[in-house]
Amino acid sequence: MELAEWEPVYEAILREFGFDRSADERARDVLAEFATPISFDRFAELSGATVAIAGGGPSMEHETATADRADFVVAASVAADFLLEAGIDIDLMVTDLDKNVETAIDLSHAGVPVAVHAHGDNIPALGEYLPEFEQGQVLATTQAAPTESVYNFGGFTDGDRAAFLADEFGADELQFPGWDLDDEDVDPVKRQKLAWAERLLYWLETRRDERFAVLDGRRGRIDTTDLPL
């Protein structure tokens, strides 16, 4: 994802949620103090692979088999706990440290890379938890401009960011167990974020010339405003 392509989408997200770009940049810089450049060679197995982008929705409990059959498993946030409890190995975890931080830390010490995301609302969590991670296992990400050691692959929520990351490393097919875009048990802000996740997945499938099953029956009502289609 080139920054010039991501920037208009990022600006639309900032406007809609009232986020502060400078806060995102401060968070990125906090993350950069800990992060070290990571070799992308370790993600070579994503190239040409069927990749499960495991979401943290209630349906994950019943859809672990999809992840189990995939070549590579990327777990977004609490999806990692569902998968580990089911005895399914995780190849990469994506988190902004708002939930199950201990799972992320434990995975890093077990040799599993963790994509830790920095944004304006999680600066305290970054300062508190980053020293506990195994250095060299953190793939540092930002939604602002990247730096030498903090990357921007596109995406906004843990889930859609995981999908953009897999795309960046050449995944052949993306599958989406545990995605509940119509979850009624979330608060209004989370519902708004899920709407953006849906929009971003639509943008991603368009870029990939692919059809994600998770969007079947939904495409006609997706708001494509601000998407560079």
N, C-alpha and C positions, 0 to 999 in steps of 0.2 A: 504494500500500500504506500503510494507516494503521498507525502504530506499535502501537496497541492490538491490532490484529489479528496483527501479526508477533510481538509480544512473547512469547506463550506458546510459539511454535515456536522462537524464539531461546533461550528458557530451556531447552527440551528439548535443543537442540544443545549448550548450555553444559554441561548435566549429563552428557550421553553422552560428550563428548570431554574433559571436565575443563578446559574453557577458563575463563579469568578475565575476567569482564565488565570489570573495571577496566583490564585490559590492552588490551582492544578500545577502550575509551574513550580511553586514552592514545594509541593509534595513530590514532584519529580526530582527536584534537587536533593531532598532528604533521602529519597530512594537511591539516588546516584552516589551518595556518600558511602553507601553500603555495597552497592552492586559492583560487579566486575564484568567486563565484556565476556560473553559466553559464546563458545564455538557452536555454530549452527550445525556442524557435522553430526552432533549427537541426535539431531532431529531428522536425519536423512531417511530413516525408516518410514516417515510419514509420506514420502514421495511415492505416489502410485498406490497408496494404501486405502483401505476402507476404514474410516475413522469415526468412532462413536463420540459425539459431543454430548456428554451426559449432563442433563440438567437436574436441578435440585427440586423439581416439582413432585407432588404426591405420587404421580404415576411412575416415578423412577423405581419404586418398590416392586412394581409388577413388570418392569421392562428391562431388568438387568440382563436378560438373555441376549438382547440386542448388543449390549456392550461386550458381553462375553464372546460373541461371535466375531467381533470386529478385529482388525489387525492391530489397531492402536486405539487407546482409550484416553480421551481428555475429559477430566472431571471438573465441572464448574462448581466451586464452593461445596455445599453440603452433599452434592451427588457423590463426592468421594466417600462419605461415610456409608451411604447406601451400598456402594460397590464393595467396599472393604468388608462390610458385614456379610455380603453375599459371597465372599471369597474370590472376588474378581480383581485382578491386578490393574493398577492405574499406571499409565505411562507418563502422564503430565497432569498437574492440577493447576487450575486458574482461580485466583482469589484476590479480593481487595481487602482481605483481613477483617471483614465485618462479621464472619461466623466461623466456627470450627477451626480456629487458628492452630490449636494444638495438633489437629490432623495434618495441617500443612507443614508444620514444623517437623513432626515425626516423619512424614514422607521425605522431606529434604534430607534428614539424617539417614534414611534408608536408601538414599541414592536416587530418589525420584525427583526430577526437576519440578519446580513450582514457579509459575508465572505470577509474580506479585505485582499488583497494579497500584499505582499512586494516583490519587485525586484529592481535591481540596478538602474533602470531608474526613480523610483517614490519616492525616498527618500525625496525630497522637499515636495511633495504632502502629504506624510505620516506625516511629521512634521507640516504642515499647517492645515490639516483637521482632524486628529485623535482626537484632543481635543474636536471637535464639536460633535463627536458621543456619543450616550448613552452608557456609560460603562456597560459591561455585555451583550451587544447585538452584540459585535464584535467577529466573529470567525476568528482568525488570521491565515493566511496561508503563506507558503513560498515554493519556488521550491528548496531551499537548505536544509541542514540538519535541522530537526525540533528541537524545544526546548520545555520546559515544557508548555509554553503557546502559542506557534506558531506551527501549524500543517502542515504536508505535506501529502496530500491525493493523490498526483499525478496530472498530467495535466499541461498545459502550458498557453493557452489562457483562458480568462474568461469562454468561452463556454465549452471547453472540461474539464476544471478544475471543472466546475459545475457538469458535468457528472461523473467524478471520485469521487467527494464528495458524490453524491447520491448513487453511487455504494458502497462506504464505509459504508453508513448507511443502506444498505440492501434493496434498491429499487428493486422491482420485475420486472418492465418494464420501459424502458426509451424511451421517445418520444421527437422529436426534431423540434418543430415549430420555424419558423424564422431563419432557417439555410440556408445561401446562400454561399455555398463553392466555387461557380464559379462567385462570384460578380465581375464584370469587372470595377466597379467604385472605387475600392480600390487601394492604392498605392502599389508598388512592395514589400515593407516590409510586409504590411498587407497580401498580397497575399501569401507570403512565410509563414506567420504565419497560414493562413487558411490551407495551405498544411500540416503543422504540426498538426493542429487540426484534420484534416481528418485521418492522420496516427495514432494519439493517440486514436481516436474513434475506429478505426479498431482494435487496440491492446486491447482496453477495451471490445469490443464486443467478441473478441476471448477469453479473460479471463472469460467473463460471459457466454460463449457458447450461445450467443444471436445474432440476426441479426437486426441491426439498419436500419430502412427504409431510413434514410438520406444517407446511403452508397450504396443503391441499384443502380446498373449500374456503380459503381465506383470502386469496389473492385479489379478488374483485373488490374487497372493501379495505384494502391496505392503503393508508395515506402515503402517497409517494412524493408529497411536497418536500422539497429540499434534498431529494435524492438525485445524484447526478446520473440519471438513467439515459 
